[in-house]
Amino acid sequence: MDRASMEAEHVGTLDLAGLAAFKIEDSDLAKALAMMGKAIDLRESAKRTESQSISFSYA
């Protein structure tokens, strides 16, 4: 496996925070994007959980 395909495979496994840190390296911008990515992941997870609990309450 060549380096480019190994990198592509690795990038595919990263969450938003990890992707920001990987692409921009250790900079203040990468840290800010990582924090934003974590917040987005948490918000999306909360939305999924909330929509599941709402659909169960109507059952």
MOKAPE-V339542 format. One record per residue. N is the residue number from 0. RES is the residue in one small letter. PSI is psi as a letter, one per 30 degrees, with the letter a starting at -180 (none if undefined). Layout:
n: <N	N>
res: <RES	RES>
psi: <PSI	PSI>
This chain:
n: <0	1	2	3	4	5	6	7	8	9	10	11	12	13	14	15	16	17	18	19	20	21	22	23	24	25	26	27	28	29	30	31	32	33	34	35	36	37	38	39	40	41	42	43	44	45	46	47	48	49	50	51	52	53	54	55	56	57	58>
res: <m	d	r	a	s	m	e	a	e	h	v	g	t	l	d	l	a	g	l	a	a	f	k	i	e	d	s	d	l	a	k	a	l	a	m	m	g	k	a	i	d	l	r	e	s	a	k	r	t	e	s	q	s	i	s	f	s	y	a>
psi: <k	l	e	e	e	e	e	e	e	e	e	f	f	k	a	e	e	e	e	e	e	e	e	f	a	i	l	e	e	e	e	e	e	e	e	e	e	e	e	e	e	e	e	e	e	e	e	e	e	e	e	e	e	e	e	e	f	f	none>
